[in-house]
Amino acid sequence: MSEVKKATRDGFGEEIVALGKQNKDIYVVDIDIGKSCKTGKFREELPKQYFNVGIAEQNGAGVAAGMATCGKIPFVVTYAVFGSLRMCEMIRQEICYPKLNVKIACSHGGVTPANDGASHQSIEDMGVLRTIPNMTVIMPADYYAAKKLVKKAAEMDGPCYLRFTRDAVPVIYDENTEFEIGKANLVKDGTDVAIIANGDTVNIAVKAANELEAKGIKAKVLDMHTIKPLDTEAVMDCVENIGRIITVEDHNIMNGLGSAVCEVASEAGKGIVKRVGIQDQFGQSAPYERLLEMNGITVENIVAIAEKLTK
């Protein structure tokens, strides 16, 4: 894992310009906050493929749905809390129900908005949207994963929710790493405990695995960048061959990655799953690292749980 840090929203901002130049059917529908969501360059270089609907998330969803019926590939861009919850009814009725080719690309996922406070910290979004039929839900772990998964989302047909970080996170992959929607990436192999993470928590999982290795515990780390469709084969491999799983997410532990993994394990009737994530509480105006600490999303907590599981 590199010491270099980059926000995943930057990867999106760069990739969407490249995709827009290659495919003139790709459009950006901005919800007023393009500067924060990194669509400024797209607006400057591809103005005929760019629309700003103002502070009107539901309207943006409807505009994008209309575009999709005409063969366009619109990316609706806003903050995660607005692009999931404020737009939810329109996503369900106008995008997912008719299975239109609309992508919802949202920055400021999880508690990465930090000092912006609870109103801007989206802790429920992936859980809410994964319950809507026809929706694909993705959160890249780093800058390169964001670029590759944005491209994959543009290539797939159907609704897709992409969640990015505001803050810079460590670079885990390189530009040659391949990604497939619905298939977890193996970051580190191990046989004693499995740590399944996504988004900005993957780097925390890797650090925890390295500490565990120093203690003689071999931890497997999976980047489950796609929550829906979940890579059930990868989860079952952990259930069958390891039996001890820790999930780590910058999201409410209810209905997020942890819940999705528990659904697979419980139906199999095997394994133990411990969930690390937002503890069903709203955030606060505080630094990002402090918010993670408040919820136990730390290297120290993951290591402690793993040690208990492997005793």
VEXMI-843766 format. One line per field, with one value per residue: residue in one letter; x, y, z of N, C-alpha, C, O in turn; chain. Coordinates in steps of 0.1 Angstrom, whole numbers. Layout:
<atoms>
type c(a,...) .
n.x c(X,...) .
n.y c(Y,...) .
n.z c(Z,...) .
ca.x c(X,...) .
ca.y c(Y,...) .
ca.z c(Z,...) .
c.x c(X,...) .
c.y c(Y,...) .
c.z c(Z,...) .
o.x c(X,...) .
o.y c(Y,...) .
o.z c(Z,...) .
mol c(A,...) .
</atoms>
This chain:
<atoms>
type c(m,s,e,v,k,k,a,t,r,d,g,f,g,e,e,i,v,a,l,g,k,q,n,k,d,i,y,v,v,d,i,d,i,g,k,s,c,k,t,g,k,f,r,e,e,l,p,k,q,y,f,n,v,g,i,a,e,q,n,g,a,g,v,a,a,g,m,a,t,c,g,k,i,p,f,v,v,t,y,a,v,f,g,s,l,r,m,c,e,m,i,r,q,e,i,c,y,p,k,l,n,v,k,i,a,c,s,h,g,g,v,t,p,a,n,d,g,a,s,h,q,s,i,e,d,m,g,v,l,r,t,i,p,n,m,t,v,i,m,p,a,d,y,y,a,a,k,k,l,v,k,k,a,a,e,m,d,g,p,c,y,l,r,f,t,r,d,a,v,p,v,i,y,d,e,n,t,e,f,e,i,g,k,a,n,l,v,k,d,g,t,d,v,a,i,i,a,n,g,d,t,v,n,i,a,v,k,a,a,n,e,l,e,a,k,g,i,k,a,k,v,l,d,m,h,t,i,k,p,l,d,t,e,a,v,m,d,c,v,e,n,i,g,r,i,i,t,v,e,d,h,n,i,m,n,g,l,g,s,a,v,c,e,v,a,s,e,a,g,k,g,i,v,k,r,v,g,i,q,d,q,f,g,q,s,a,p,y,e,r,l,l,e,m,n,g,i,t,v,e,n,i,v,a,i,a,e,k,l,t,k) .
n.x c(8,6,21,11,-17,-50,-81,-111,-130,-116,-105,-129,-136,-116,-118,-144,-142,-125,-141,-163,-152,-146,-171,-198,-224,-223,-233,-232,-252,-254,-259,-257,-233,-208,-181,-172,-177,-161,-166,-159,-139,-151,-173,-160,-146,-164,-189,-214,-223,-231,-252,-266,-288,-293,-301,-317,-324,-342,-354,-331,-328,-350,-346,-323,-334,-351,-332,-319,-339,-337,-314,-290,-263,-265,-248,-257,-247,-238,-238,-235,-254,-276,-279,-288,-308,-325,-332,-344,-371,-375,-354,-362,-388,-385,-361,-350,-373,-382,-358,-336,-308,-291,-266,-256,-236,-218,-201,-185,-192,-202,-186,-168,-173,-169,-163,-185,-207,-235,-258,-247,-233,-234,-247,-264,-269,-259,-271,-299,-302,-294,-315,-333,-347,-329,-308,-273,-247,-218,-186,-156,-122,-99,-81,-73,-90,-114,-114,-113,-137,-156,-155,-163,-189,-200,-199,-216,-251,-279,-292,-270,-252,-226,-202,-182,-152,-147,-124,-88,-75,-54,-35,-40,-40,-26,-24,-27,-43,-70,-106,-138,-173,-192,-174,-152,-120,-90,-69,-51,-38,-49,-53,-64,-83,-108,-110,-134,-138,-148,-145,-132,-124,-109,-81,-77,-83,-62,-40,-46,-44,-17,-6,-17,-4,21,17,14,-9,-27,-43,-69,-77,-103,-115,-145,-158,-182,-213,-238,-244,-235,-205,-210,-198,-171,-175,-186,-164,-148,-164,-166,-139,-124,-141,-142,-151,-146,-163,-158,-167,-175,-202,-235,-238,-261,-278,-258,-226,-218,-242,-250,-231,-236,-261,-255,-238,-255,-276,-261,-256,-233,-201,-187,-196,-184,-193,-179,-183,-203,-220,-250,-257,-260,-236,-212,-200,-169,-134,-125,-110,-115,-142,-143,-129,-148,-166,-154,-140,-113,-78,-68,-91,-101,-79,-81,-106,-101,-81,-96,-114,-97,-87) .
n.y c(-12,22,53,75,96,100,115,96,108,125,107,99,124,128,105,106,127,117,95,109,122,100,89,103,101,102,120,146,154,178,187,214,214,210,218,207,181,175,179,200,202,186,201,224,213,197,211,208,184,187,195,216,214,229,234,209,180,158,167,165,137,130,144,130,104,109,115,90,74,83,71,81,83,92,108,115,139,146,152,123,120,134,124,99,97,121,119,95,84,91,77,51,50,62,55,29,12,12,3,20,34,49,66,72,93,99,121,126,104,84,92,109,137,149,177,189,179,159,162,161,138,107,79,59,53,33,10,16,19,-5,-22,-17,-30,-39,-21,-14,-12,5,11,24,17,32,58,48,25,38,52,29,16,34,36,9,11,29,13,-8,-18,-3,9,25,31,50,56,80,93,123,131,126,93,65,52,21,4,0,15,-6,-25,-47,-45,-59,-55,-67,-86,-94,-79,-95,-84,-91,-123,-149,-172,-174,-155,-136,-104,-83,-55,-22,7,36,22,0,4,6,-19,-33,-23,-33,-60,-63,-57,-79,-100,-96,-105,-132,-140,-148,-128,-126,-102,-88,-66,-56,-40,-39,-38,-46,-62,-86,-103,-133,-157,-153,-145,-169,-186,-176,-182,-210,-219,-204,-193,-173,-141,-106,-77,-44,-11,22,31,27,-1,-15,-29,-25,-33,-52,-64,-75,-94,-110,-120,-139,-157,-165,-178,-199,-211,-212,-202,-172,-138,-106,-73,-42,-8,22,28,26,53,89,111,136,170,169,159,136,113,112,107,81,68,71,53,29,22,13,4,-7,-17,-36,-54,-63,-76,-96,-111,-121,-137,-157,-171) .
n.z c(0,-9,3,-7,-9,-22,-31,-38,-52,-69,-87,-100,-112,-131,-147,-158,-176,-195,-204,-214,-236,-252,-257,-269,-259,-232,-205,-180,-153,-132,-98,-88,-72,-85,-83,-58,-63,-84,-112,-127,-147,-167,-174,-185,-207,-221,-227,-241,-233,-208,-180,-156,-130,-108,-73,-70,-66,-71,-94,-110,-111,-126,-150,-159,-162,-183,-203,-205,-217,-242,-251,-241,-217,-187,-159,-128,-105,-72,-36,-15,5,-5,-30,-26,-5,-7,-33,-35,-40,-66,-78,-74,-86,-112,-123,-114,-115,-143,-152,-162,-179,-159,-141,-108,-93,-65,-43,-11,6,34,66,57,51,75,94,83,94,107,90,65,63,49,60,55,29,10,20,19,-9,-19,-15,-34,-63,-93,-90,-89,-66,-57,-41,-45,-34,-36,-55,-80,-82,-83,-108,-126,-119,-124,-151,-157,-148,-166,-188,-183,-185,-171,-139,-116,-86,-74,-50,-35,-18,1,14,11,6,13,-15,-28,-50,-83,-116,-133,-122,-123,-124,-116,-118,-91,-83,-58,-49,-41,-17,2,12,34,62,87,96,81,66,55,36,24,2,18,41,34,34,61,69,57,70,96,91,85,110,125,113,122,147,143,132,104,82,58,33,18,-8,-10,-32,-46,-33,-41,-71,-46,-41,-36,-39,-31,-5,5,2,22,44,43,43,62,83,102,102,97,91,76,74,63,71,82,104,101,75,57,43,62,70,45,41,64,57,37,52,72,59,49,73,87,101,118,121,126,129,119,120,114,143,143,147,145,129,138,140,134,132,105,112,139,140,129,149,170,164,164,141,136,134,157,169,151,151,178,178,159,173,194,180,170,191) .
ca.x c(0,14,19,4,-31,-58,-96,-117,-138,-107,-105,-141,-136,-107,-122,-156,-138,-120,-152,-171,-145,-147,-185,-206,-236,-222,-236,-232,-263,-249,-268,-252,-221,-198,-168,-169,-178,-150,-171,-156,-132,-160,-181,-152,-141,-175,-201,-226,-227,-232,-263,-267,-302,-294,-303,-330,-319,-353,-355,-320,-330,-360,-339,-314,-342,-355,-320,-317,-349,-332,-301,-279,-258,-263,-243,-262,-236,-241,-233,-241,-267,-287,-281,-295,-320,-334,-336,-347,-383,-373,-345,-370,-399,-382,-349,-349,-385,-380,-344,-330,-293,-287,-256,-257,-222,-219,-190,-188,-198,-199,-183,-157,-176,-163,-168,-198,-217,-244,-267,-240,-227,-243,-244,-275,-271,-257,-281,-312,-302,-292,-328,-341,-344,-322,-298,-260,-241,-204,-178,-142,-113,-89,-82,-73,-102,-125,-113,-116,-150,-165,-155,-171,-203,-204,-201,-228,-264,-287,-289,-258,-248,-212,-200,-168,-148,-143,-110,-78,-73,-42,-36,-38,-38,-19,-32,-29,-52,-83,-118,-151,-184,-197,-163,-143,-106,-82,-58,-41,-43,-47,-61,-69,-95,-111,-115,-140,-140,-150,-143,-122,-120,-100,-67,-76,-82,-49,-31,-49,-39,-3,-4,-20,6,33,14,13,-23,-28,-56,-72,-84,-111,-121,-158,-162,-196,-222,-248,-245,-225,-197,-214,-188,-160,-180,-188,-151,-143,-172,-162,-125,-119,-151,-142,-151,-149,-166,-154,-174,-178,-216,-242,-237,-274,-282,-247,-218,-218,-255,-250,-222,-243,-272,-249,-233,-267,-283,-253,-256,-219,-192,-190,-193,-184,-194,-173,-189,-211,-228,-264,-258,-256,-223,-211,-190,-156,-124,-128,-104,-122,-155,-140,-126,-160,-174,-146,-135,-98,-69,-68,-104,-101,-69,-86,-117,-95,-74,-106,-119,-87,-82) .
ca.y c(0,34,63,85,97,108,113,88,118,130,96,101,136,126,95,110,135,107,87,118,124,88,85,116,99,103,133,149,162,183,192,226,214,204,221,197,167,173,179,213,200,181,213,232,206,191,219,203,172,190,202,219,217,237,226,202,166,150,171,160,123,130,148,119,93,112,113,76,69,87,65,88,77,104,106,125,141,154,145,110,120,140,116,87,99,131,114,80,80,92,66,39,50,67,49,15,4,9,-1,29,34,62,64,83,94,108,123,129,93,81,103,117,151,153,188,194,174,148,164,158,125,97,66,49,54,20,1,20,17,-20,-29,-13,-39,-34,-12,-18,-3,4,21,21,18,43,66,39,17,47,53,17,12,44,31,-3,15,35,2,-17,-13,-3,18,22,41,51,64,84,100,136,132,117,81,59,45,7,-3,8,18,-18,-34,-49,-46,-64,-53,-79,-95,-88,-80,-100,-75,-99,-136,-154,-184,-175,-147,-128,-90,-79,-41,-15,21,42,13,-10,7,4,-34,-38,-20,-42,-74,-63,-58,-92,-108,-95,-113,-146,-143,-145,-123,-124,-90,-86,-54,-58,-27,-39,-44,-52,-76,-90,-115,-144,-168,-149,-146,-183,-191,-172,-189,-224,-222,-197,-194,-162,-129,-92,-67,-31,-2,36,30,20,-16,-20,-29,-22,-44,-62,-71,-83,-106,-118,-127,-151,-166,-171,-188,-211,-217,-215,-191,-161,-125,-95,-61,-29,3,32,21,30,66,100,116,149,179,164,154,123,102,111,100,67,63,71,41,17,18,16,-7,-13,-25,-48,-63,-69,-85,-108,-119,-128,-148,-167,-177) .
ca.z c(0,-10,13,-14,-7,-32,-29,-49,-61,-79,-98,-108,-120,-142,-156,-165,-187,-205,-209,-222,-249,-260,-259,-268,-253,-218,-200,-166,-148,-119,-88,-82,-64,-93,-78,-48,-69,-94,-126,-133,-160,-177,-178,-193,-219,-228,-223,-248,-226,-194,-176,-141,-127,-96,-61,-73,-68,-76,-108,-117,-114,-137,-163,-163,-166,-197,-212,-207,-226,-256,-255,-234,-204,-178,-146,-119,-96,-61,-24,-13,13,-13,-42,-22,3,-13,-47,-34,-46,-81,-82,-74,-96,-125,-128,-112,-119,-157,-154,-171,-178,-152,-131,-97,-89,-54,-34,3,12,48,75,51,51,88,101,78,104,105,79,52,64,44,66,52,15,3,25,13,-24,-23,-14,-46,-74,-105,-86,-86,-56,-57,-35,-47,-22,-38,-67,-93,-82,-87,-122,-133,-116,-131,-165,-158,-146,-178,-198,-180,-188,-160,-128,-108,-76,-72,-38,-34,-6,0,19,4,12,8,-27,-26,-62,-94,-128,-141,-115,-130,-115,-123,-110,-86,-80,-49,-52,-30,-14,10,15,48,65,101,98,68,68,42,37,11,2,26,52,29,38,75,70,53,82,106,87,87,125,129,107,131,159,140,127,90,78,44,32,5,-11,-16,-37,-50,-23,-49,-66,-37,-45,-27,-40,-23,9,9,4,36,54,43,45,74,93,111,93,102,80,80,65,67,68,93,103,98,61,48,39,72,69,33,44,74,50,31,62,80,50,49,86,91,103,127,114,135,121,124,111,121,153,143,153,136,131,145,134,140,121,100,120,152,138,128,163,178,160,165,128,138,133,170,172,142,156,190,174,153,183,202,172,167,203) .
c.x c(9,11,12,-11,-38,-73,-101,-125,-129,-105,-117,-140,-127,-112,-135,-153,-133,-131,-161,-165,-146,-161,-193,-220,-236,-224,-234,-244,-259,-260,-262,-238,-209,-184,-163,-169,-169,-155,-167,-149,-141,-168,-173,-149,-153,-188,-214,-231,-229,-244,-262,-281,-304,-296,-317,-327,-330,-355,-343,-322,-340,-354,-330,-322,-347,-344,-318,-327,-345,-319,-289,-275,-255,-257,-248,-252,-240,-234,-241,-254,-278,-290,-287,-308,-330,-340,-343,-360,-382,-364,-353,-380,-395,-370,-348,-361,-384,-367,-337,-315,-288,-277,-257,-243,-221,-206,-195,-196,-193,-196,-172,-160,-172,-170,-181,-210,-227,-253,-260,-232,-236,-240,-254,-276,-270,-268,-295,-312,-300,-305,-337,-338,-338,-311,-284,-254,-226,-197,-163,-133,-103,-91,-82,-85,-114,-125,-118,-131,-160,-166,-164,-186,-208,-207,-213,-241,-273,-283,-277,-255,-234,-209,-185,-165,-145,-128,-101,-77,-61,-45,-31,-34,-29,-28,-34,-38,-65,-94,-130,-162,-190,-187,-153,-128,-98,-70,-47,-46,-40,-56,-68,-82,-96,-116,-121,-144,-144,-147,-131,-117,-111,-86,-66,-75,-69,-39,-33,-43,-24,1,-6,-10,19,30,12,-1,-24,-42,-58,-80,-90,-116,-134,-164,-176,-204,-234,-245,-233,-218,-199,-204,-176,-163,-180,-174,-145,-151,-168,-148,-118,-129,-152,-140,-153,-152,-163,-160,-176,-193,-222,-241,-250,-277,-271,-239,-219,-231,-256,-242,-229,-254,-267,-245,-245,-274,-275,-253,-243,-212,-197,-187,-194,-184,-187,-178,-195,-221,-243,-266,-254,-242,-223,-201,-177,-147,-128,-123,-110,-135,-154,-137,-138,-168,-166,-140,-120,-90,-69,-80,-105,-91,-75,-97,-111,-88,-84,-112,-110,-82,-86) .
c.y c(12,44,75,85,105,105,105,97,124,120,97,113,135,116,99,119,126,100,96,121,112,85,98,114,100,118,134,158,166,189,204,226,207,206,210,183,164,172,192,211,195,192,222,226,200,198,214,190,174,199,204,223,225,228,219,187,157,154,165,145,122,133,136,107,96,111,98,70,73,81,71,80,88,99,118,126,150,147,133,111,126,130,102,89,109,126,100,76,81,81,53,39,53,61,34,7,2,5,7,30,47,58,76,82,104,109,125,117,90,93,111,132,157,165,194,189,163,150,161,145,114,84,55,46,40,10,3,16,2,-27,-26,-23,-32,-25,-19,-8,-6,15,17,24,29,49,58,30,26,49,41,14,22,40,18,1,21,24,-7,-10,-14,7,15,34,39,60,67,91,114,137,123,105,74,51,31,0,5,8,5,-28,-35,-50,-52,-61,-66,-89,-88,-89,-85,-91,-82,-112,-140,-165,-184,-166,-139,-114,-86,-64,-35,0,25,33,2,-8,4,-12,-39,-35,-30,-56,-74,-64,-73,-102,-108,-103,-128,-150,-138,-141,-121,-111,-89,-72,-57,-45,-27,-46,-51,-52,-80,-103,-126,-155,-165,-150,-161,-190,-188,-180,-204,-227,-215,-197,-182,-149,-116,-84,-53,-21,12,38,24,5,-23,-18,-26,-35,-56,-70,-80,-95,-116,-126,-140,-161,-173,-181,-201,-218,-220,-201,-181,-148,-115,-82,-49,-19,13,25,26,44,77,104,129,158,176,160,140,112,101,104,85,61,61,58,28,12,21,3,-15,-22,-37,-58,-71,-79,-98,-117,-127,-140,-159,-174,-192) .
c.z c(0,1,6,-11,-17,-29,-40,-58,-72,-91,-106,-117,-132,-152,-164,-177,-199,-212,-218,-235,-258,-265,-258,-262,-237,-214,-185,-163,-133,-111,-81,-76,-72,-89,-67,-53,-81,-108,-133,-147,-171,-182,-188,-207,-227,-225,-229,-242,-211,-191,-160,-138,-115,-84,-62,-76,-75,-91,-116,-121,-126,-150,-168,-168,-181,-207,-215,-217,-241,-259,-249,-222,-194,-164,-138,-108,-85,-49,-22,-5,5,-25,-39,-15,-3,-26,-46,-41,-61,-86,-83,-85,-110,-131,-127,-117,-134,-161,-165,-168,-172,-142,-121,-91,-77,-46,-20,10,27,57,69,51,65,94,95,86,98,93,65,52,61,50,63,38,8,7,19,-2,-28,-22,-26,-58,-86,-102,-84,-77,-55,-49,-37,-35,-24,-52,-80,-94,-87,-102,-130,-131,-123,-146,-167,-156,-159,-189,-196,-183,-176,-149,-120,-98,-73,-60,-36,-21,-8,3,11,13,6,-5,-25,-39,-72,-106,-136,-134,-122,-120,-123,-113,-104,-82,-70,-53,-39,-28,-6,14,29,51,79,103,84,72,55,44,23,13,11,38,47,34,53,77,67,64,93,103,88,102,130,124,117,144,156,135,112,86,63,43,18,4,-18,-21,-42,-39,-30,-64,-57,-43,-35,-27,-31,-8,14,10,18,47,55,47,57,85,102,102,101,90,85,70,71,63,80,92,100,83,52,44,49,72,56,35,54,67,43,41,69,72,48,62,91,94,114,120,125,126,127,114,120,130,154,150,143,139,138,137,141,129,118,108,134,151,136,141,171,176,159,151,128,136,146,173,164,147,169,187,168,163,191,193,170,180,204) .
o.x c(18,1,8,-17,-34,-76,-97,-127,-134,-105,-116,-144,-130,-112,-136,-160,-137,-131,-166,-173,-147,-163,-196,-227,-246,-217,-235,-246,-260,-270,-261,-231,-202,-175,-152,-161,-169,-149,-172,-152,-140,-171,-178,-149,-151,-197,-225,-242,-229,-248,-258,-286,-315,-295,-326,-328,-327,-357,-345,-318,-338,-357,-331,-318,-347,-346,-315,-323,-351,-312,-278,-283,-244,-261,-244,-248,-244,-226,-253,-264,-290,-301,-291,-318,-342,-351,-346,-360,-387,-366,-352,-381,-401,-368,-346,-359,-387,-364,-332,-310,-281,-278,-258,-240,-222,-200,-207,-205,-182,-203,-166,-151,-170,-181,-187,-221,-226,-257,-267,-226,-246,-230,-252,-283,-279,-272,-302,-322,-305,-306,-348,-326,-341,-304,-284,-255,-222,-201,-159,-136,-98,-100,-90,-91,-123,-136,-125,-137,-172,-177,-171,-194,-220,-215,-218,-242,-275,-273,-275,-256,-229,-214,-177,-174,-140,-120,-105,-76,-58,-55,-20,-25,-25,-39,-43,-41,-71,-92,-131,-161,-192,-190,-147,-125,-100,-61,-35,-58,-31,-65,-76,-91,-86,-125,-114,-152,-143,-146,-120,-107,-105,-79,-55,-68,-64,-30,-23,-38,-18,11,1,-6,25,39,8,-4,-21,-51,-49,-89,-84,-122,-134,-174,-183,-203,-239,-244,-222,-224,-191,-202,-171,-155,-176,-172,-139,-145,-166,-146,-107,-125,-162,-130,-162,-144,-165,-158,-178,-197,-216,-242,-250,-277,-273,-245,-220,-231,-261,-246,-229,-257,-273,-248,-244,-279,-280,-249,-241,-216,-208,-176,-204,-175,-190,-177,-194,-229,-247,-275,-246,-237,-234,-195,-174,-151,-133,-130,-112,-139,-162,-142,-140,-176,-171,-136,-116,-96,-69,-78,-108,-95,-73,-97,-115,-88,-82,-114,-115,-73,-83) .
o.y c(14,43,85,74,116,93,107,94,127,123,96,112,141,118,95,119,128,98,92,123,113,80,102,123,99,127,124,168,158,195,204,236,198,198,205,175,154,164,194,219,198,193,226,233,199,192,215,186,165,208,195,233,227,215,224,183,150,145,161,140,113,127,133,101,87,106,95,60,67,86,67,72,92,89,129,117,162,138,132,104,122,129,95,83,107,130,95,67,72,75,46,30,47,62,27,-4,-9,2,2,28,55,48,87,73,116,98,124,119,94,103,120,140,170,164,203,195,159,140,158,142,111,77,44,37,36,2,-6,9,-2,-38,-32,-23,-20,-21,-29,4,-17,26,7,33,35,47,60,28,21,48,42,9,18,40,17,-5,19,26,-13,2,-25,13,3,45,29,72,58,96,118,143,113,105,77,45,28,-8,16,2,5,-39,-25,-56,-49,-65,-75,-100,-78,-98,-80,-89,-79,-113,-136,-168,-193,-170,-136,-113,-85,-60,-42,5,19,36,-5,-18,0,-16,-48,-44,-34,-63,-84,-71,-78,-112,-118,-106,-135,-161,-127,-149,-116,-108,-91,-67,-60,-40,-16,-58,-61,-40,-78,-111,-128,-162,-174,-154,-164,-199,-196,-184,-209,-237,-219,-201,-181,-147,-116,-83,-50,-23,13,45,17,-1,-35,-7,-23,-45,-67,-83,-91,-106,-128,-137,-150,-173,-185,-191,-212,-230,-229,-191,-181,-147,-114,-81,-45,-20,13,17,29,45,74,103,134,153,181,157,132,103,90,97,77,50,52,54,18,1,31,-8,-27,-33,-48,-70,-83,-90,-109,-129,-139,-151,-171,-183,-199) .
o.z c(8,7,13,-11,-21,-25,-52,-69,-82,-102,-119,-129,-143,-164,-175,-187,-210,-224,-229,-245,-270,-276,-246,-261,-230,-220,-178,-169,-124,-116,-68,-76,-67,-91,-68,-48,-87,-116,-145,-156,-182,-194,-198,-217,-240,-219,-223,-244,-203,-198,-153,-143,-111,-85,-56,-88,-84,-100,-128,-131,-134,-160,-180,-178,-189,-218,-227,-224,-250,-269,-252,-217,-194,-159,-140,-101,-87,-50,-25,-8,8,-29,-48,-20,-4,-29,-57,-48,-68,-97,-93,-93,-120,-143,-136,-123,-139,-173,-175,-157,-179,-134,-125,-83,-80,-42,-17,18,31,55,77,50,66,99,101,86,87,86,56,43,68,45,67,34,1,-1,16,-6,-38,-27,-27,-62,-89,-111,-77,-79,-52,-49,-30,-27,-14,-59,-88,-104,-94,-109,-139,-140,-126,-152,-176,-163,-162,-198,-205,-184,-170,-150,-117,-102,-69,-60,-36,-14,-19,-4,5,25,-6,-7,-20,-39,-68,-106,-145,-140,-126,-109,-135,-101,-112,-77,-74,-60,-28,-37,-9,18,35,43,82,111,78,80,45,53,13,24,10,45,55,38,58,86,73,67,100,112,92,105,138,131,119,151,165,133,109,86,57,51,8,13,-30,-16,-42,-36,-24,-69,-62,-49,-26,-17,-24,0,25,18,24,56,66,55,61,96,110,95,110,81,97,58,83,54,88,81,97,78,40,42,45,73,57,30,52,71,44,40,72,77,46,63,100,89,118,114,132,117,139,102,132,126,165,159,134,150,143,127,152,118,126,112,139,160,141,145,179,184,155,150,122,137,146,178,168,147,170,194,171,162,194,198,167,178,214) .
mol c(A,A,A,A,A,A,A,A,A,A,A,A,A,A,A,A,A,A,A,A,A,A,A,A,A,A,A,A,A,A,A,A,A,A,A,A,A,A,A,A,A,A,A,A,A,A,A,A,A,A,A,A,A,A,A,A,A,A,A,A,A,A,A,A,A,A,A,A,A,A,A,A,A,A,A,A,A,A,A,A,A,A,A,A,A,A,A,A,A,A,A,A,A,A,A,A,A,A,A,A,A,A,A,A,A,A,A,A,A,A,A,A,A,A,A,A,A,A,A,A,A,A,A,A,A,A,A,A,A,A,A,A,A,A,A,A,A,A,A,A,A,A,A,A,A,A,A,A,A,A,A,A,A,A,A,A,A,A,A,A,A,A,A,A,A,A,A,A,A,A,A,A,A,A,A,A,A,A,A,A,A,A,A,A,A,A,A,A,A,A,A,A,A,A,A,A,A,A,A,A,A,A,A,A,A,A,A,A,A,A,A,A,A,A,A,A,A,A,A,A,A,A,A,A,A,A,A,A,A,A,A,A,A,A,A,A,A,A,A,A,A,A,A,A,A,A,A,A,A,A,A,A,A,A,A,A,A,A,A,A,A,A,A,A,A,A,A,A,A,A,A,A,A,A,A,A,A,A,A,A,A,A,A,A,A,A,A,A,A,A,A,A,A,A,A,A,A,A,A,A,A,A,A,A,A,A,A,A,A,A,A) .
</atoms>
